[in-house]
Amino acid sequence: MNVEQMKAVVKEIITKTDLTPCVVGHRGVGKTAGIIQACREIDRKYVSLRLGQMEVGDLVGIPFRDGDVMHWSRPSWLPRDEAPPTLIHCDELNRAQQEDTLQAIFQFVEPPGEGQLRSLHTHQLSRRHKVVVSINPPDGTYQVATLDRALIDRMVMLFVETDYNCWARYAVERELAGDVRQFLAGNSGMLAKQGLPMDLQVEPSERGWEMVSVLRKNCRFPGDLEMEVYAGIVGKEAAIMFMRWLADRRGRPLTAAEVLNDWPEIAGRAAGQRDDVQAATVNDLIATLQASSSLDAEQEANLVSYIAVLPRDLRFGFVKSLLKIPEVAMLLAQDKHDSVILDAIQTISQEAY
């Protein structure tokens, strides 16, 4: 993505989620300028932390004793709860010269857990304040530390590249010298070269898919950027598969909610699903019922109707999993469901001997 697109994505993430964007790009591409502009456009105060120049004490404060209790002084840069909404820019994250500095900031760039506040040692950050990170890629051309996968996994990686049209608009807005603009209009190759690919080992993980879920529920990105944003969380291969799956609505598995609540409308689709697609629906039902096993009479009937259309092997496996959920097991054990359930239960009982 170019700088303008990066600004749009950063603004969306910052204003609608607690996730931490990490802008990755080569020198001079406009990472810092773009973040500052995005900050102004959403009316936030801007605080820059040049981590390459900081030590642990600059981040967590200086220790002092109050009686027999040790405390750490609040860093001057850390906004208080009542301060205007602030964007804290952790610039040059992978230029932190000391390993303990990088370890100290690790906690701060991690999005806060549910019901928690973002923390830095003993200090907490109000939810009204947000954090953004920027780095140069560790491709061997910069004096930077390699970020481990655990840290990468906690941020939304946004890869920014040189784009002449984007730079030209910026040059006009900033009233850069006309002869420079005219020269580059005919020699756009004289802008920064891309360098080596910006590979940061972004791979799928449970945390990554949860972050994708947060973005899909709260943010709206232009179609051409959505895949790029997800690729910065779960990797390009997984993002492409996910986007294709979203586009293939006809081949998409039925959800647990559809089976339990809309059975008359989807019964034909349920019976016609391929076994691999059927397995996805079964897994969603198991997870849903494990989380909330309370079913009303209609949902109970719909669940049994779905079990009835499953192939024999899938039915046995599904019923076996459902019997491990006490409330669901009690429902399935009723005599009125014998025509569908009894055969599966008898087979499961035989397996036990």
MOMO-V152168 format. One line per field, one symbol per residue. psi: psi as a letter, one per 20 degrees, with the letter a starting at -180 (. if undefined). Layout:
# MOMO-V152168
psi=???
This chain:
# MOMO-V152168
psi=qagghgggggggggiirjroqopprrpjikggggggghghhjlqqppponhijqrghhgirpqqpncjpprpqpqhioqrhiqqpqooonqlgjjphphhghhgighhipqqrpjrqpqndiqqpqiiqrpqqqqqqmjiiqmqqpprhhghijqopooprpoghghggghghjlrphhgghghhiliiirpqhaqqmoklpqqrggghhhgggghhhqoqqhihghgghhjgjqgghgggghgghhmhhjpqqrghgghhkghhjgggghiqqghhhhggghhgggghhhojpprgghghhghhghhiqqgghgghghghhiiogghghghiqhijhhghgggggghhhhi.
